[in-house]
Amino acid sequence: MSNPQLSIAQHYHERTKYDPETIASKNKRLDWDNQPIPFKEYKLGTTIDLKPYLKEDPQAFAQEPGKSWWRLSRLLLCSYGLTAKMATMIGPPVYLRAAPSAGGLYPAEVYLISSGTSILAPGLYNYQCPSHSLVRFWDSEVWSGLQEACFQHPSLETTELAIITTAIFYRSAWRYEDRAYRRVFLDTGHLLGNIELAGALTGYRPSLIGGFVDQKVNDLLYLNPEQESAIAVVPLTDQFQEQSSPSQPTALPSATQFDYPELPDGELLAYLHQATQIEPTDKQEIESPPSGESESEKVGEDKYNFPFCTKISTTTSPIQWGSVTGEGYAPQALENTILKRRSTRAYTGAPLSLDELKLLLDFTYQPQHYSEQGFDSSPDYLDLSLIETFVAISGVAGLDEGCYYYAPKAQELRQIRFKNFRRELHFLCLGQELGRDASVVLFHTADLKKAVAKYGDRAYRYLHLDAGHLGQRLNLAAIYLTLGVSGIGGFFDQQVNEVLGIPPDEAVLYITTLGRPRS
């Protein structure tokens, strides 16, 4: 039976919380005979090989069309390309990609839609990660259909190319069951973070559209919505063709559903996804925010300012990624970091320096500090004003152990609890040693009731996409600083708030552990 106090998104969140008393019953043996294949194949279509454009020297493709092919090839490689092959004891090898994924399951697919560019004829393309190629599986004009599905979003009027990310839910649900919905959107958030930064490397400015008519986008891509569904639309503004990227909203609301049936385990994920869709009959008004003002900037102050707490400034000189490459591209060090990124498997327990923590927070939350290095100073999120950050400090030289609130506008840490939490973090992270041995454990949270009031049940998607995007920036900053980093999507939800002193209204979305990697 439905709970009149909880929307379906809130109900889902409560139902999929891990609890110490019940988690053992949820750990089912994996069905290895039905292990999902993490790659999609097309039997028909025209294949375009992108590998020849992976040469180190962009001057080899100084003239069109080679220059555009080089940029597109690098963009896709750095967004979701294969970066390593790992043997497994059971089953096929795992192919690692530029964006991390829970359990190496990679639920996302990447599509390109072209309205007709100098190199891509109008039509639909799927990015084939294993062969680093594009398959053109539809060769007719579809751009107007995309514009209609996105309520004539302004960014689609000035661009010729867009990425659509989708999710094949079974790839994650095979292991994580109903809770996989959270992980699918965190994983897609990682991917969006890569697309944003890869755009800076290749002269594209990715916009972000989270509000669209799901059915129309799914139909446009010829998807079976019971298996695969569109998650985000990302128009790509070509910064070398004098295209503009107008300021516009990225998120639109869906309905909020309080009347829903009693749902058995195994059916909750599919029901929630259907409930979070924007229907073709929904009327959506797009109102652009004032010029230069993002959604997160509308709120003048950070949410929490605890009285009498210790406050530590996190202002710092930005990470120096190296000199900007030719024609305004971001530093080559960024591409190298994206391609060598790996999730850390073990930490030494040795402390970080306070300066290192400041750099990690600066790159993740202060993108305006990196515009001179070729980065986007105001990348698109769905709504960062809904995301809060709490940091458990177990080992940072010059900083007391305890739990802190990170205030991004004030650029400071505000201590809310004094304690060494290593033992508790080990427990909260489901007994993973990563939680115990990390120097820093960072928590992204959100007031789910407030988010649903603003965006309907679709808010659940937006929150996890943004948390994943922030998590990917943390990942890359840590790797560049030769630190260890690993995201954790499985934790004892309720106990996190109780143990660390995080306000009870804050739903925990994602955990990132940081520390010295064990060699």
C-alpha positions in Angstrom: 0.0 0.0 0.0 1.2 3.5 -0.7 2.2 5.8 2.2 0.3 9.1 1.8 3.3 10.9 3.4 5.9 9.5 0.9 6.1 9.9 -2.9 7.2 6.9 -4.9 10.7 8.2 -5.0 10.8 8.6 -1.2 9.3 5.2 -0.8 11.9 3.7 -3.1 14.7 5.3 -1.1 13.3 3.9 2.1 12.8 0.5 0.7 16.3 0.2 -0.8 18.2 1.2 2.3 20.7 -1.3 3.6 20.2 -2.2 7.2 22.5 -4.3 9.4 19.6 -6.6 10.5 18.3 -7.4 7.0 21.3 -7.1 4.6 22.2 -10.8 4.9 18.9 -11.8 3.5 19.4 -9.4 0.5 22.8 -11.0 -0.5 21.7 -13.5 -3.1 24.0 -15.6 -5.2 24.7 -14.2 -8.6 23.2 -15.9 -11.6 26.4 -16.4 -13.6 24.5 -18.1 -16.4 22.7 -14.9 -17.1 25.5 -12.4 -16.6 24.8 -9.3 -18.7 27.0 -8.4 -21.6 28.2 -4.8 -21.1 28.3 -4.0 -24.8 25.5 -3.4 -27.3 25.8 -4.8 -30.8 24.1 -3.7 -34.0 23.7 -6.2 -36.8 23.0 -3.6 -39.4 24.5 -0.2 -40.0 27.5 1.6 -41.3 30.6 1.4 -39.2 33.0 4.4 -38.8 36.4 3.6 -37.4 37.6 6.3 -35.0 40.9 4.6 -34.0 43.0 6.3 -36.8 42.4 9.6 -35.1 44.0 8.7 -31.8 47.5 9.8 -32.8 49.2 11.9 -30.2 49.9 14.9 -32.4 46.8 16.9 -33.3 48.8 18.7 -35.9 48.5 15.5 -38.0 44.9 16.5 -38.4 45.3 20.3 -38.7 43.0 20.5 -41.7 39.3 19.7 -42.0 37.8 17.1 -41.9 40.6 15.3 -40.1 40.6 18.0 -37.3 36.9 17.4 -36.5 37.4 13.6 -36.6 40.3 13.9 -34.2 38.3 16.0 -31.8 35.3 13.7 -31.9 37.4 10.6 -31.5 39.1 12.1 -28.4 35.8 13.2 -26.9 34.3 9.8 -27.0 37.5 8.0 -25.9 37.8 10.3 -22.8 34.1 10.1 -22.1 33.5 6.3 -22.2 36.3 4.6 -24.1 38.1 1.4 -23.1 41.2 1.9 -21.0 42.2 -1.5 -19.7 41.4 -5.2 -19.8 41.3 -7.3 -16.6 41.1 -11.1 -16.4 38.5 -12.6 -14.1 38.4 -16.0 -12.3 34.9 -16.6 -13.6 33.5 -15.6 -16.9 34.8 -13.2 -19.6 37.4 -10.4 -18.8 36.3 -7.0 -17.6 37.0 -4.1 -19.9 37.5 -1.0 -17.9 36.3 2.3 -19.3 37.2 6.0 -18.8 34.2 6.4 -16.5 33.9 4.2 -13.4 31.0 1.9 -12.8 29.8 0.0 -9.8 30.9 -3.6 -10.1 32.3 -3.0 -13.5 28.8 -3.5 -15.0 28.6 -0.3 -17.1 24.9 0.1 -17.6 25.2 3.2 -19.8 25.2 3.4 -23.6 26.3 6.5 -25.6 24.5 7.6 -28.7 25.2 10.6 -31.1 22.5 12.4 -33.0 23.6 14.6 -35.9 21.6 17.2 -37.7 24.3 17.2 -40.3 27.9 18.3 -39.6 31.0 18.5 -41.8 31.8 14.9 -40.9 28.6 13.3 -39.7 25.6 13.0 -42.0 22.1 13.4 -40.4 21.1 10.4 -38.4 21.6 8.2 -35.3 24.9 6.7 -34.2 25.9 4.4 -31.4 29.3 4.5 -29.9 30.9 1.1 -29.9 33.4 1.0 -27.0 35.2 -2.3 -27.8 36.2 -1.1 -31.3 36.2 2.6 -30.7 33.9 3.2 -33.6 30.5 4.6 -34.5 27.7 2.6 -36.0 25.2 4.7 -38.0 22.0 2.7 -37.6 19.6 5.3 -38.9 20.3 7.6 -41.8 17.4 10.1 -41.9 17.0 13.5 -40.3 15.8 13.2 -36.7 16.9 16.5 -35.2 13.4 18.0 -35.2 12.1 15.0 -33.3 14.8 15.6 -30.6 13.9 19.2 -30.3 10.2 18.3 -29.9 11.1 15.7 -27.2 13.1 18.4 -25.4 10.4 21.1 -25.5 12.4 23.1 -28.1 15.3 23.5 -25.7 17.3 26.6 -26.7 20.7 24.8 -26.8 19.4 22.5 -29.6 18.8 25.5 -31.8 22.5 26.5 -31.9 24.1 23.0 -32.1 24.4 20.3 -34.7 25.4 17.4 -32.5 24.1 15.9 -29.3 25.0 12.9 -27.1 22.2 10.9 -25.5 23.1 8.6 -22.7 20.8 5.7 -21.9 20.8 2.9 -19.4 20.3 -0.8 -19.8 19.0 -1.5 -16.3 19.5 -5.2 -16.1 23.3 -4.8 -16.4 23.3 -3.3 -12.9 20.1 -5.0 -11.5 21.7 -8.4 -12.1 23.9 -7.7 -9.1 22.3 -4.9 -7.2 18.6 -5.7 -7.8 16.2 -2.8 -7.0 19.0 -0.6 -5.5 20.6 -0.6 -8.9 18.5 2.4 -9.8 20.7 4.5 -7.6 23.9 3.1 -9.1 22.7 3.5 -12.7 22.3 7.3 -12.2 25.6 7.6 -10.2 27.4 5.8 -13.0 25.8 8.1 -15.6 26.8 11.1 -13.4 30.4 9.8 -13.7 30.0 9.7 -17.5 28.5 13.2 -17.6 31.5 14.5 -15.6 33.8 12.9 -18.2 31.8 14.4 -21.1 32.1 17.8 -19.5 35.9 17.6 -19.1 36.4 15.9 -22.4 34.6 18.7 -24.0 37.2 21.1 -22.6 39.9 18.9 -24.2 38.3 19.0 -27.6 36.7 22.3 -28.1 33.1 21.4 -27.3 30.9 22.9 -24.7 28.5 20.2 -23.4 25.1 21.5 -22.3 22.8 19.3 -20.2 19.1 18.5 -20.6 17.5 16.4 -17.9 13.9 17.3 -18.6 12.6 15.7 -21.8 9.7 13.4 -22.9 11.1 10.0 -22.1 8.8 8.1 -24.5 9.7 10.4 -27.5 13.5 10.1 -26.9 13.2 6.3 -26.5 11.2 6.1 -29.7 13.7 8.3 -31.5 16.5 5.8 -30.6 14.3 2.7 -31.3 14.7 1.5 -27.7 12.7 -1.1 -25.9 11.8 1.0 -22.8 11.4 -2.1 -20.7 15.1 -2.9 -21.2 16.8 0.4 -22.0 15.8 4.0 -21.5 17.2 7.5 -22.1 18.8 9.2 -19.1 20.3 12.5 -20.3 20.5 14.6 -23.5 23.8 16.5 -24.0 24.0 19.0 -26.8 27.5 19.8 -27.9 28.3 23.4 -28.8 31.2 23.5 -31.2 33.3 26.4 -29.8 35.3 26.7 -33.1 32.2 27.5 -35.2 31.1 30.6 -33.2 28.1 28.8 -31.9 26.5 30.3 -28.8 25.5 28.3 -25.7 22.6 30.2 -24.2 21.8 30.1 -20.5 18.9 27.7 -19.9 17.5 25.4 -17.3 18.7 21.8 -17.3 16.0 20.2 -15.1 12.2 20.0 -15.5 9.7 18.4 -13.1 7.7 15.3 -13.5 4.5 14.3 -11.6 4.7 13.3 -8.0 3.0 10.0 -7.2 1.7 9.3 -3.8 -0.9 6.7 -4.8 1.0 3.5 -5.8 0.4 -0.2 -5.4 2.2 -2.5 -3.0 5.2 -3.5 -5.0 7.1 -6.7 -4.5 10.9 -6.8 -4.5 12.2 -7.0 -8.0 9.5 -4.7 -9.4 10.3 -1.5 -7.6 13.0 -0.3 -10.0 10.9 -0.5 -13.1 7.9 1.1 -11.4 10.0 4.0 -10.1 11.5 4.7 -13.5 8.1 4.8 -15.1 6.8 7.1 -12.4 9.7 9.6 -12.9 9.1 10.0 -16.6 7.8 13.2 -18.2 4.8 12.4 -20.3 4.0 13.7 -23.8 0.9 15.5 -22.5 2.8 17.4 -19.8 3.1 21.1 -20.5 6.6 22.4 -19.6 7.5 26.0 -19.5 11.2 26.7 -20.0 12.3 29.9 -18.3 16.0 30.7 -18.6 17.7 31.8 -15.4 19.2 35.4 -15.4 22.3 35.7 -17.5 25.3 34.3 -15.8 23.3 32.9 -12.8 23.2 29.2 -12.4 20.6 27.3 -10.4 23.1 26.7 -7.5 24.0 30.4 -7.4 20.5 31.6 -6.7 20.9 30.6 -3.1 23.1 33.2 -1.4 24.4 31.2 1.5 25.4 27.6 2.3 22.7 25.6 4.0 24.3 24.8 7.3 26.1 27.2 9.6 26.4 25.4 12.9 26.8 27.8 15.9 30.2 27.8 17.7 31.7 25.3 15.3 35.3 25.3 14.3 35.7 26.7 10.7 38.7 26.0 8.5 39.2 27.9 5.2 39.7 25.7 2.1 40.8 28.5 -0.2 43.9 27.5 -2.1 45.7 28.1 -5.3 44.1 25.8 -8.0 45.6 22.5 -9.1 48.0 23.2 -12.0 47.2 20.8 -14.7 49.9 22.1 -17.0 49.9 24.6 -19.8 46.9 25.0 -22.1 47.5 23.2 -25.4 46.9 24.6 -28.9 43.7 26.5 -29.9 42.5 26.8 -26.3 42.3 23.1 -25.4 42.6 22.2 -21.8 46.0 20.7 -20.6 47.0 17.3 -21.9 47.5 16.2 -18.3 43.7 16.1 -18.0 43.4 13.5 -20.8 46.2 11.4 -19.4 44.5 11.4 -16.0 41.1 10.4 -17.4 42.6 7.5 -19.2 44.7 6.2 -16.3 42.0 6.6 -13.7 41.4 3.5 -11.6 39.4 2.9 -8.5 41.7 2.2 -5.5 41.3 -1.2 -3.9 43.2 -0.5 -0.6 44.6 2.4 1.4 47.6 2.5 3.7 45.9 4.5 6.4 48.6 7.2 6.2 47.3 10.8 6.4 46.8 13.3 3.6 48.0 16.9 4.0 45.5 19.7 4.5 46.7 21.2 1.3 45.9 18.1 -0.6 42.3 18.1 0.8 41.9 21.7 -0.2 43.0 21.0 -3.7 40.5 18.1 -4.0 37.6 20.3 -2.8 38.7 23.2 -5.0 38.7 21.3 -8.3 35.4 19.6 -7.5 33.4 22.5 -6.2 35.1 25.7 -7.6 35.3 25.2 -11.4 35.5 29.0 -11.9 39.1 28.8 -10.6 40.1 26.8 -13.7 38.9 28.8 -16.6 42.4 30.1 -17.3 43.6 26.5 -17.8 41.0 25.9 -20.5 38.2 24.4 -18.3 34.6 25.3 -18.3 34.1 27.8 -15.5 30.4 27.0 -15.1 29.7 23.4 -16.2 26.1 22.2 -16.3 24.5 20.3 -13.5 20.8 19.5 -12.9 20.6 21.5 -9.6 23.6 21.7 -7.3 21.6 23.8 -4.8 20.0 20.5 -3.6 23.3 18.7 -2.9 25.2 18.9 0.4 28.6 17.6 1.3 29.8 16.2 4.6 33.4 15.0 5.2 34.6 12.5 7.8 38.2 13.2 8.6 40.2 10.2 9.9 43.7 11.3 8.9 44.5 14.8 7.6 47.7 16.4 9.0 46.8 19.7 10.6 43.1 19.0 10.9 41.2 17.5 13.8 39.5 14.2 13.4 35.7 14.3 13.1 32.8 15.1 10.8 32.7 18.4 8.9 30.2 20.1 6.7 31.7 21.6 3.5 30.4 25.0 2.7 31.2 25.6 -1.0 30.1 29.2 -1.2 32.1 30.2 1.9 34.9 27.7 0.9 35.3 26.4 4.4 34.9 23.2 6.5 32.6 23.5 9.5 33.2 20.9 12.2 30.0 19.2 13.6 31.4 16.3 15.5 34.8 15.5 17.2 35.8 11.8 17.0 37.9 9.3 15.2 35.3 7.4 13.1 37.6 4.7 11.5 35.8 1.8 13.2 32.4 3.3 12.5 33.2 4.0 8.9 34.3 0.4 8.4 30.9 -0.6 9.6 28.9 2.0 7.7 30.6 1.0 4.4 29.4 -2.6 4.8 32.6 -3.8 6.3 34.8 -2.6 3.5 38.3 -1.8 4.6 38.3 1.2 2.2 36.1 3.0 4.7 38.3 2.1 7.7 41.7 2.9 6.1 40.7 6.0 4.1 42.0 9.4 5.3 38.9 11.1 4.2 35.4 9.8 3.5 33.1 12.3 1.7 29.3 12.0 1.7 26.9 13.6 -0.8 23.5 14.1 0.7 20.2 15.8 -0.2 16.9 16.7 1.5 14.7 14.3 -0.6 11.4 15.8 0.5 12.5 19.3 -0.6 13.9 17.9 -3.9 10.6 16.1 -4.7 8.6 19.2 -3.9 10.6 21.1 -6.5 11.0 18.5 -9.3 8.5 15.7 -8.6 9.7 12.1 -8.4 12.1 12.8 -11.2 14.3 14.6 -8.6 15.6 11.3 -7.6 17.3 11.0 -11.0 18.7 14.5 -10.8 20.2 14.1 -7.4 22.2 11.0 -8.2 23.3 12.3 -11.6 24.8 15.4 -9.9 26.3 13.4 -7.1 28.0 11.1 -9.6 29.3 14.1 -11.6 30.8 15.7 -8.5 32.3 12.3 -7.6 34.0 12.0 -10.9 35.7 15.4 -10.5 36.9 14.1 -7.1 38.2 11.0 -8.8 40.2 12.8 -11.4 41.7 15.4 -9.0 42.8 12.6 -6.6 44.4 10.6 -9.4 46.3 13.6 -10.7 47.6 14.3 -7.2 48.7 10.6 -7.0 46.2 9.8 -4.3 43.8 6.9 -4.0 40.1 7.3 -4.5 37.1 4.9 -4.7 33.3 5.6 -4.8 31.0 3.5 -2.6 27.3 3.1 -3.4 26.5 0.5 -0.8 26.2 1.7 2.8 24.0 1.5 5.9 21.9 4.6 5.0 20.2 5.4 8.3 23.2 4.7 10.4 25.4 7.2 8.5 23.3 10.1 9.7 23.1 8.8 13.3 26.8 8.1 13.7 28.3 11.1 12.0 25.8 13.7 13.2 24.5 14.5 9.7 21.0 16.2 10.0 18.3 13.5 9.7 16.6 15.2 6.7 19.7 14.6 4.6 19.4 11.4 2.5 22.8 9.9 1.8 23.3 9.6 -2.0 27.0 8.7 -2.5 30.2 8.1 -0.6 33.7 8.8 -1.9 36.8 7.5 0.0 40.2 9.2 -0.4 43.6 8.2 1.0 47.1 7.0 0.3 46.9 4.0 -2.1 48.5 0.8 -1.0 50.9 -0.4 -3.7 
